[in-house]
Amino acid sequence: MELWDMKGHQLAEMIQKKEVSVSEVTRSVLDRIRFLEPLLNCYITVLEEESQTLARQIDKYIAQEGHPAPLTGLPMAVKDLICTRGVRTTCGSRILDNYLPVYDATVIQKLKDQHYLSVGKANMDEFAMGSSTENSYYGPTRNPWDTETVPGGSSGGSAAAVAAGEAIVALGSDTGGSIRQPASLCGVVGLKPTYGLVSRYGLVAFASSLDQIGPITRDVQDAAMVLNAIAGHDVMDSTSVKREIPDYTKALVDDVRGLKIGVPQELMVEGVEMKVRDSVNQAIELLVSLGAFCEETSLPYLEHSLSAYYIIAPAEASANLARYDGVKYGHRARGSRNIREMYKKTRSEGFGAEVKRRIMLGTYALSAGYYEAYYGQAQKVRTLIVNDFRQAFQKYDVLVSPTSPTVAFKIGEKVDNPLQMYLSDVCTIPVNLEHLPDFNRLLILSALRSGQLINYSDLSRDLGLPFTTLRRYMGLLELSYQVFLVRPYFANIGKRMVKTPKLYFGDTGMACHLAVVENWSVLERQGRTGALVETWVAGELRKLLSLSDHRMQLMFWRTHTGQEVDFLIERGEELAAIEVKWSQQIDERDLASLHSCSRDLGKRIRLSLVLYPGNNTVAFDARTVAIPMSIFFGIEK
């Protein structure tokens, strides 16, 4: 087997054992590039001399240090919208034809830490807008398995390079399927990581809430190896998730017994070709034969994902691409009489037809009078899609679907039919629209913080989610009754009051499950007994108020100094104050907050209650009573 035809982990092992040098591997790949590149056009820029020089330096490093990392010396293709310091980064567009970044993207710096070796910048659809790599200013890339067909897009150059042996591994980016679809059409592995897992710093933006960098490789072990290298929190990316990064190669297992698989019927749509259906069904049958459980399921809002995507993505692209005006960098049109004409001519000359089309679509969707009708509605649909996935993953471990509705189509076949081209992404777009692991982490954090004042800024930071995305997710959780907010009572009573609501999880049992509370000893060890009891009481009070004939509101009282009464129930001008205690005995010391509240609110407080798990009702005065929870909620008569 030729070196260029080997998998990354095989070469890494050989390099580590010094059975082969990095220079030998690099020469093999460069020879392959020289032979095939005139036909395939996988690269916009080939770094032939630079890569050979670097290969010699890496060989010297290995000889001296003796401990190469997994990606050390592996020839890699980098999609040409990832910034590489001093190396031309064009995004497949004339407008950035002469752009030399002055910094490295975070993923490139992480790879440099492993002494990676780039052989070039891979071809792509202009600004990642396309599904065939035909929209590149530098000409189309051809599929190495059938050079009359497309390799997919927009990371077609990366996928074709790996498939043809012009790179051992590659980096791509995925906004609506741009890693997975070309990987599928070229017969290699493409992985779109969770949004926020891999830093976007240095990735030229298309749609900021959708873009993600990921690996394209020859097998899943190589994909896990690359993900190990590029994943991790980055302070330079506000959407980067702060979490511990595991060794993803440890997740590779050869046993699928008991795995629950759902097949969304909305992704086996009418437009999916029979060859594709047969391949997916064969894969499912193989998994079932190996012990997995599989059944068809429905995610009803997925059928709207394509429509929502082609409003959201162009809208974000319209904003992101406004910076290319010929002033600071990139192409500038000549012969303009004034700055307005220069803007117009520069963008007309610099952008291709598909990019102009999407800018116009996005600008229209964001324009006055149409924002809510289009962009606003699309974001609401996006929330419904998130809910569909959340419900599906309560039942299934994985969902299986086609990656592309068609096999690789002929070059030029769809270039004049944008709608047909857009349908190429129908199976991949839903996952970009929702951030499933983000949503799951929000559920867990909501359970852990039940009973606390909600702080959206802290939640946004801890989750690594944009503030607007977090608010949208929280809105969904409220609408689906997973969480509810209790508002503070802050009438003008002569002192500064807290005005932030408290967050409660709707189902206490589910909150325990998400917080991994299996029994009372775990709950006590975590020190969360009081918070979860308060959560249960809040839910029960909410039920009682909803069944009452009187109009009542559930609130809480808290001063800026930290004095708090857990709940206030307001009916007209009257208030009842309720404290929740987790102790078997109640004495005067447990009434301090109730007394403070009563002093501040005066005669409006008609009743002060302490709910506790004891057995006896204790009256402290005419308006202050401690009542066992079991009696108050009717658990015992």
Secondary structure, 3 states (H helix, E strand, C coil): CCHHHCCHHHHHHHHHCCCCCHHHHHHHHHHHHHHHHHHHCCEEEECHHHHHHHHHHHHHHHHHHCCCCCCCCCEEEEECCECECCECCCCCCHHHCCCCCCCCCHHHHHHHHCCCEEEEEECCCHHHCCCCCCCCCCCCCCECCECCECCCCCCHHHHHHHHHCCCCEEEEECCCCCCHHHHHHHCCEECCCCCCCECCCCECCCCCCCCCEEEEECCHHHHHHHHHHHECCCCCCCCCCCCCCCCHHHHCCCCCCCCEEEEEHHHCCCCCCHHHHHHHHHHHHHHHHCCCEEEEECCHHHHHHHHHHHHHHHHHHHHHHHHCCCCCCCCCCCCCCCHHHHHHHHHHHHCCHHHHHHHHHHHHHHCCCCCHHHHHHHHHHHHHHHHHHHHHHHHCCEECCCCCCCCCCECCCCCCCHHHHHHHHCCCHHHHHCCHHHHHHHHHHHHHCCCEECCHHHHHHHHCCCHHHHHHHHHHHHHCCCEEEEEECCCCCCCCECCCCEEEECCHHHHHHHCCCCCHHHHHHHCCHHHHHHHHHHHHHHHHHHHCCCCCEEEEEEECCCCEEEEEEEECCEEEEEEECCCCCCCHHHHHHHHHHHHHHHHHEEEEEEEECCCCCEEEECCEEEEEHHHHCCCCC
